[in-house]
Amino acid sequence: MEWLRFVIAAIFLAGGLTVAAISVFGIFKFKFSLNRMHAAAMTDTLALCLVLLAMVVLCGISFAAWKLFLIIGFPWFASPVSSHLLALLEVTVNDRLEDHCDISEVEER
């Protein structure tokens, strides 16, 4: 049983580290800020969740596992909101947005 928990935690941890490595590569490869922000948001949500799930599996059923579930929940709610606000700021401020992406119609705020 202990080996099964270790293997499951190792799979979650390897997945989280793989997503984080791909995200770091994307942050340095992309030139446009919205693309870079999307790559960074992947680390905030998926990689962090997978690493914390590996820790939950290793802790077992305990009070610490419930705390880790709460820690997982906070970035899942906060990260999309902050990413959306930063993207809205970029779209509002950037005068040459058409050079980077197709814009059919941007509504005024």
Secondary structure, DSSP 8 states (H G I E B T S, - for coil): -HHHHHHHHHHHHHHHHHHHHHHHHHHHH--SHHHHHHHHHHIIIIIHHHHHHHHHHHH-SSHHHHHHHHHHHHHHHHHHHHHHHHHHHHHHH-TTGGGTS--S-----
